Amino acid sequence: GYDVAGYAFNLDDNSGLSITGPVSAASASLASTGSLDVSGSINTNGALTLSGSSLLLGGLIDSASVLALQSPGSITGTGTIIAADLTSGTITDGNVQLTGGFNSIGGIATLASDGSFAAGTFDLTDQIALGGGSLTANVVTLVAPSIDFTGYVTATSLLALDPPVSGNITQTSGAITTALLTSDNATDGNVILTSAGNSIAALGSFSAISLDLADATALSVTGPVSLSGNATLSAASIDFAGSLSSANLSLTSLGSITESSGAITTGTLSGGAVGNVVLNGSANTIATLGSFTAPGLNLTDHGSLNIAGNVSIGNLLELAGISGGVTQSSGTLSAGTLASLGSLGGDVILTDVGNNIGTLGGFTLSGNALDLVDGSALTIAGPVLASNASLTAAAIDLTGSIFTATDLTLTNTGPGGMTLAGLASVGSGLSLASDGNVSENGTLIAATLTGSASNGNVALTSGNNNIGTL
């Protein structure tokens, strides 16, 4: 034992040093050219520095200030460490494992430009809220009731986060760089990592209440990601290569959003991308498409889909896999072309008067109805197949084909009129209603034809027409 309370205690040893203690001082620096083994207790009111070729910390280390651990080899702490802040003081190249069950460490600090840990593996278990400063290692595992990142953390291969209780993970400043981010076990709190400088290659197995993650680089979601609350992902580009489940999902990408494998399960999908969005997982379950903007959107959904936001797709909006129909409870739908990939199940009802759809492309419904309202001019390129269909637009131009088992209603609500150069094959009644001229040189096939033209002429003059009853 050694007690110099109120004074500094400095010791340099040229061989292996074992400290059985107790040692008490105002501050202390204990250094060994060999290994340093602390099996007893060390207590300082100020800073404490421990140095050795390797450090074995099995006793009680209590520093009211900063604890600096310096070693070119491994640092193993199975005892109890109490410190306001933890630093390496100088670069540490070995593995650091501080996994004592009663550690109480306020934060990871940096005292000098070279004062961050540079360990092969850094594993820290803490019983109080942890503030993360500068830290560099190949693999980093942090276990604490809550974690707040305030510095620059680089985990070359893996950053594993694990608050064991209902604690949050936040990021006040700094940036995280890692190949893979995970939550080691279920994280029963909110995770907010939104620094613009983050560089996270992959989001792996992760469980939390909610996740808000910003990434300045391409992000691969390898999962599984399980969230009881919302997920917000922002990155240079996003690829789903595994499963993600959340209450709602917001995606923002400076490039594309793709789904190479896996599945997305969420209540409402919203966001946007500068590039095209292809979410084509056959097991996707997306209840609602909220406000979303992209040049192109290919969306595969298992079940039914409701549109409840302003959706703006510059080129192609292609829907696939839907078995329970498509509805529109609010918002508007704008798309260069609306189409289906394969056959959709259930009725498709898109009837907001603010919709702006340039072209209705290939669209197939397996025995169900299509009801589409377009506030602008609509080109029907097709082929469109449905049990029955009602298409309303400011102007209608049929250039392709449309087939219905029963009825087809075409309604033109503006002075642009109706041009029918393609094929309309109707099992029962064909109804044409226009506020402008109706001209036709294609083919109309129907059991009965009804309609009106309140502000224009009607000329159905093709020799290919086959109308049973007018």
N, C-alpha and C positions, 0 to 999 in steps of 0.2 A: 504494500500500500504506500501511497505517497500523497500528502496533503499540503498544498501550498495555496490555499484559498486566498484570494485577493491578489495573487501574483501569477505571472506567466510561467509555464513550465515547458522547456524545450529540451528534447533528448534526441541525439543522433547515435545510432548503433551500427557497428560495422559487421554485424552478423545477424542471424535470425533473432527476433525479439518476441518474447511472450509476456503479455501483460495480464496478470491475475488480479491486480488492483486491490482495493479501490484506489483510483487516482482522482484527485480533486484539485482544480486550479481555476484561475480567472480565465485563462486561455491556455492552449497547449498545442505543441507540435511534436509528434512522436514519429521518428523516422528510422527505418532499418534498411540496410543494403540487401538483406535477405528477406525472408517472409516475416510478416507481422501478424501475431496471433493474439486476439483480445478475447480472453475467456472470462475475465472479471468485469469490473465496471469502471467507466471513465465519465467524470462529470465536469463540465466547464460552463462558466457564465457567459463566456465569449466564444470566439472561433476555436475550432478544433481541426487540426490537420493530422491525418494518419497516412504514412507513406511506407511502402515496402515493395519487394519484388512480387509479392502477392499478399492479399489481406484476407484473414479469416476472422470474421467478427461474430463470435458466438455468445458474447456477454451483453452487458448493458452499456450503451453509448448514449450519453445525454449531453447535448450541446444546445444552449439557449440561443445560439447564433447560427453561424454557418459551419457545416461539417464538410471538410474537403477530403476526398479519398483519392490517393494518388498511387497508381501501380501500373507497370507495363504488363502485368500478368492478370490473373483472375482476382475478383473481389467477391467473396462469398459471405453473406450476412444471414445467419440463422437465428441470431439473438434479437435484441430489441434496440432500434435506433430511434432516438428522439432528437429532432433538429428543426430549426426554423427553415433552413434551406440546405440543400445538398448540392455540392459541386465537386468537380474533379480537380480543380485548380490547375492541373496540367493534363495534357491528352492521356487518356487511359485506353489502351488497345486490347485488353483482355475482356473476358466475360464478367459482367456485373450481375450478381444475383442477390438481391436484398429482399428476402421473402419471409422474414420473421413476422409472426402473426400479430405482434403488438407494436409495430413500427408507427411512429407519429412524426411525419415529415411534411412540413408545410409546402415546400416547393423544390423545384430543380432550378438552381440559379447559375448564372455565369458571372464570375468575378473578373475575368480577363478575356482578351480576344481568343485565347486558346483554352479557355476554361470549361468547355463543354465536354461531356462524356463522348468518347469515340470508341465505345466498346463493341466487341463482336456481338454479344448478346447483353441486353439490359432488361432485367426483370425486377420490378419493384412492387412490393405489397405495402399498402399504407392504410392506416385506420382513420385518418382525417382527410379533409378536403385537400387535394393536391393541385398546386399550380405548376404548370410545366414550362420551364424556360428552354434554353438551348440544349439539345440532346442529339447525338449522332451514334447510331449503332446499326448493325445488320438486322437484328430482330429486337423489337421493343415490346415489352408486355407491362402494362400499367394496371394495377388493381387498387382502387381507392373509392371511398363513398361518393366522391364527385371529382371531376377533373376539369381544370381550366387551362387551356394552352395559351401561353403569353409570349412564347419565343419560337425559335425555328427548330423543328424536330424533323430529323431525317432518320427514317427506319428503312434501310435499303431494301430488305426483303419483306418485312412484315411489321405492322403496328397493330397490336392486339390490345383492346381496351375492355376493362371489366369492372365497372362499379358493382359491387356485390349487393347493394341495396338500392332503394329508389333515389338514385342520384343522377344529376345531369352531367353531360359532357359538353363543354363550351369552348369557344375560342375568342379570347379578347383581342389578341394581336398575333403577329408572327405568321408562320406558314408550316404546313405539314407536307413532307415529301416521303412517299412510300410506294412500293410496288403493290402492296396488298393491305387493305384496312379491314379489320374484323372486330367483332365483340367476342371476347374469349368465351363468355357464357351469356345468358340472357341479361341484357342491360335494361333494367326496369326504370328508365328515365328518359328524358329528352336529349337528343344529340344535335348540337348546332355547331357545325364546322364550316364557316362561311367566309374565310379569308380568301381574298382574290388571288393570293400567291400559292394556294394549295396545289400540289402536284401528286395526284393519287391515281395510279394506273388501274387498280381494280378494287371493287368493293366486294368483299367475300361474305362469309357467314356473319350475319349481323342481326341482332334482335334488340329492339328498343320500343319505347312508346312512340316516338316520332324521330324523324331524321331530316335535317336540313344540311345538305352537303354541297359546297361549291368547289369546283375543280377547274384549274386553268388549262388542264391538258385533257387528252382523250380518256374517258372513263369506261371501264368494262365492269358490268354488274354480274359477277359470277355467282353470288348468293350462296345459299338461300338467304334472302333478306325478309325478316318477319317483323312487321310493325303493327301495333294495335291502333296507332294514330296515323298521321299524314306523313308522306315522304315528299321531299323537294330536292331534286337533283339538277345541278347546273354544271355544265362542262363544255369543253371545246367540241366534243362529240360524245355520244353515249351509245354503248352497245349492250344489250341484255343477253348475257350468255348463261344465265341461270334464272332462278325464280325470284320474284319479288311480290310480297303481299302487304297491302297497306289500306287504310281507310280511304284515302284519296292520294293521288299521285300527280305532282306537277313536274314537268320536264322542260328544261331550257337548254338549247344547244346552239353553239356558234357554227356548228357543222351539221352533220346528219344524226339521226337517231335510228338505230337498227336493232334487230332481235335475231341473233344468230342461233339461239336455242333458248330453252327455258319457257317460263310462263309468267304473265303479269296478272295479278288478281287485285282489283281495286274498285272503289266506289265510283269516283269521278276522275277521269284523266283530263288534264289541262296542260297548257304551256305553249311551246312553239319551238321552231328550229329554223335556222338560216338555210339548211339543206333539207333534203327529202327525209321523210319519216316512214320507216317500214317496220311495223309491229305485226309480224305475221305468225306468231306462235299459235299453234292449233289449240292449245289449252288456255289461251287468254280468257279471262272473265272480267270484263269491264262493263259496269252497269251504265255509266253515263259518260258521254263525251262533252266536256265543258268547253270553255273558250280555248281555241287552239289555232295557231297560225303556222303555216309551212308552205313551201312550194308544192310539195306533193305528200299525200298521206295514204298509205296502204295499211288498213286496220283489220285485223282478224280478231273476232270476238266470239266466244262460246256462250250462247244464251241470247238475251235481248239487249238492245242498245237504245238509250235515250239521249237525245241531243238537248243540252240545257245551257248553252252558251253561244257566244258568237264564234263560229268556226269559219276560218278563211283559208282556203287552199287554192293557191294560184293556178295550179295545173290539174292534176288528177287526184280525186278522192275516190279510193277504191275500197269497198267493204267486202269482207269474206267471212264465212263460217257462221254467220248469225243464224240462229234457229228460232228465236222468239220474237222476231220483228224489230223494226226501227221506228221510234216515235220522236216527236219534237215538242218538248214541254215549254221551252223558252229559247230566246236567242235567235240568231239568223244563221243560215248556211250559205256560204259563198264558195263556189268551186268552178274552175275552168271546165272540168268534166266530172260528172258523177257516174260511177259504174260499179258493178259487182264483179268479183272474181269467183266464178262458179255460181251455184244456186244458193239463194238465201231463203230461210224459212220464216214464216210469219208475215204479217202485213207491214208495209213500209209507208208511213204516213208523215210527210214533211210538208206542213201546210202554213208556215209563217209567211205572211205577205212580203216580208223583207228579204226573203231568200233571193240569191243571185247566182243562178246556175247557168253557165254558158251552153253546155252540151250534156245531154243524157246519152251516155254511151251504152255499151253492152250491160244489160241489167236483167237478171233472171230471178223470178220468184216461183218457188215450187208450190203452185196451187193457191197463191195468196194475192192480195190486192196491193196496188201501187196508187198512192194519192200524193201528188206533187204540185206545190204552188211555187211559182217563180215570178218574182217581181220584175224581171228583165226578160229579154228575148231568149227563147229556148230553142236550141237545135236538137232534134231527136235523131241521133245517128244509129242507135241501137246496135244489135238487135235487142229489143225489149220484149220479155215474155212474162205474162202475169195472168191470173185468173180473170181479173178485171182491173181497169186503170182509169184514173182521172188525172189529166195533165192540164194545168192552168198557168198561163204565162202572158206577159205583155205582148209577145209575138211568138208564133210557133212556126218552125220550119222543119218539116219531116223530110229528111234526106235519106234515112235508112229504113229500118223496118220495125214494126211493133205488132205483136201477136197477143190477143187476149182470148181466153176460152169463152167468156161471156161478153161483158160490155166494155166499151171504150168511149170516154168523154174527153174531147179536146176543146178547151175554152181559151179564147184570146181576149184579153182585157184591155188592150191598147190599140192605137191606130195602125200598128205594124201589120196587123192582119195575120193570115194563115196561109202558108204555102205548103202544099202536099205533093212532093215529088217522089216520095218513097212508097213503101208498102205498108198498108194498115189492114191486117187480117183479123176480123172480129167475129167471134162465134155467135153473138146475139146482136145487141143494138150498138150502132155507132152514132154518137151525138157530136155535132159540130156547132159551136157557139162562138161568134166573133163580133168584135166591135169595129172590124175593118173588113177588107176584101178577103175572100177565100178563093184561092186558085189551086188547081190540081191537075197534074199531068203524070201522076204515078199510078198506083193501083189501090183501089178501095174495095174490100171484100167484107160484106156484112149482111146479116139477115134483114135488119131494118136500118134505115137512116133517118135521123131527126136532126133538127138544129135551127139556128137563126143567125142572121147577119144584120145587126141593127144599123150599122153605118157604112155598109159597103156592098159590093156585088159578090155573088157566089158563082163560080164556074168550075164544075166538076165534069171535065170533058174527055177524060182518058178513055180510050177504047178497051182498056184492060179491067175496068170497074165491073164488079159483080155484086149488085145490090138487090136483095130480094124484094123489099117493101120500102117505099118512100112515105 
